[in-house]
Amino acid sequence: MVERVRLWRINPPEADSSPAEDTVAKGFRVYVIRSQTTGAFYIGQTSDLESRLRQHNDPKNKRSLHTKRRRGPWLLVHEEAFGSRPEAMAREKFLKSGQGRLWLRKILGVK
């Protein structure tokens, strides 16, 4: 089970939409994880968040070299949902920019 610290959700599904109609629920996630050991952040995007978080915390997994080089465990601290991969990739790019990192630090309460 993945432990979550703070969770901010952008584009929540409409209250009257069914799961079959909810493209966000089936869509892509931009996520921010933080090392409990070092406090370092990692920003990424995926279509299967639970699986991706397990990969980041699995020392034998070779798909997440960035988080292997830095000590974990890694916890999900921020998540945003999007209906398409291009939207998620654009948001990921913004969050990795200087302004995006400042915005993240502000909403996460990190100085």
C-alpha positions as CSV (number, residue, x, y, z in Angstrom):
1,M,0.0,0.0,0.0
2,V,1.3,3.5,-0.9
3,E,1.4,6.1,1.9
4,R,0.3,9.5,0.9
5,V,1.3,12.7,2.7
6,R,-0.6,15.5,1.0
7,L,-2.8,15.1,-2.1
8,W,-3.9,17.9,-4.3
9,R,-6.2,17.0,-7.1
10,I,-6.7,19.1,-10.2
11,N,-9.6,18.4,-12.6
12,P,-11.7,16.2,-10.3
13,P,-14.4,14.2,-12.0
14,E,-17.9,15.7,-12.1
15,A,-20.2,14.5,-9.4
16,D,-22.8,13.2,-11.9
17,S,-20.4,11.4,-14.3
18,S,-20.2,7.7,-14.3
19,P,-16.8,5.9,-14.1
20,A,-17.1,4.9,-17.8
21,E,-17.5,8.5,-18.8
22,D,-14.8,9.9,-16.6
23,T,-11.8,10.3,-18.8
24,V,-9.7,11.7,-16.0
25,A,-10.1,8.6,-13.9
26,K,-8.8,6.5,-16.9
27,G,-6.3,9.2,-17.8
28,F,-2.8,10.3,-16.9
29,R,-1.4,11.6,-13.6
30,V,1.4,14.1,-13.0
31,Y,2.9,13.3,-9.6
32,V,5.5,14.5,-7.1
33,I,7.2,12.2,-4.7
34,R,9.5,13.1,-1.9
35,S,12.3,11.1,-0.2
36,Q,11.6,10.6,3.5
37,T,15.4,10.3,3.9
38,T,16.8,13.4,2.0
39,G,13.7,15.5,1.3
40,A,14.5,15.5,-2.4
41,F,11.6,15.7,-4.9
42,Y,10.9,13.8,-8.1
43,I,8.3,14.9,-10.6
44,G,6.9,12.5,-13.2
45,Q,3.8,11.5,-15.2
46,T,2.2,8.1,-15.7
47,S,-1.0,6.3,-16.6
48,D,-0.7,3.9,-13.7
49,L,0.2,5.8,-10.6
50,E,0.1,2.9,-8.1
51,S,2.4,0.7,-10.2
52,R,4.8,3.6,-10.8
53,L,5.1,4.4,-7.1
54,R,5.9,0.7,-6.4
55,Q,8.6,0.9,-9.1
56,H,10.2,4.0,-7.4
57,N,10.4,2.2,-4.1
58,D,11.6,-1.2,-5.5
59,P,15.4,-1.3,-5.4
60,K,15.5,-4.0,-8.1
61,N,13.5,-2.0,-10.6
62,K,15.7,-0.5,-13.4
63,R,13.0,2.0,-14.8
64,S,13.5,4.6,-12.1
65,L,17.2,5.3,-11.9
66,H,16.8,8.8,-10.6
67,T,15.1,7.5,-7.4
68,K,17.5,4.7,-7.1
69,R,20.5,7.1,-7.0
70,R,18.8,9.0,-4.2
71,R,17.7,7.3,-1.0
72,G,14.0,6.7,-0.3
73,P,11.5,5.6,0.7
74,W,9.5,7.9,-1.6
75,L,6.1,9.2,-0.7
76,L,3.5,10.7,-2.9
77,V,3.0,14.4,-1.9
78,H,1.2,15.8,-4.9
79,E,-1.0,14.4,-7.8
80,E,-2.9,16.0,-10.7
81,A,-5.2,14.2,-13.1
82,F,-5.4,14.8,-16.9
83,G,-7.4,13.3,-19.8
84,S,-4.5,13.0,-22.2
85,R,-0.7,12.3,-22.1
86,P,0.2,15.6,-23.9
87,E,-1.7,17.6,-21.2
88,A,0.1,15.6,-18.5
89,M,3.5,16.1,-20.2
90,A,3.0,19.9,-20.5
91,R,2.1,20.1,-16.8
92,E,5.1,17.9,-15.9
93,K,7.3,20.3,-17.9
94,F,5.9,23.3,-16.1
95,L,6.4,21.7,-12.7
96,K,10.1,21.0,-13.5
97,S,10.6,24.7,-14.5
98,G,11.8,27.3,-12.0
99,Q,8.3,28.8,-11.7
100,G,6.7,25.3,-11.3
101,R,9.2,24.4,-8.5
102,L,8.4,27.6,-6.7
103,W,4.7,26.9,-7.0
104,L,5.1,23.4,-5.7
105,R,7.2,24.6,-2.7
106,K,4.5,27.1,-1.9
107,I,1.6,24.7,-1.9
108,L,3.6,21.9,-0.2
109,G,4.8,24.4,2.5
110,V,8.5,23.7,1.8
111,K,11.0,26.5,2.1
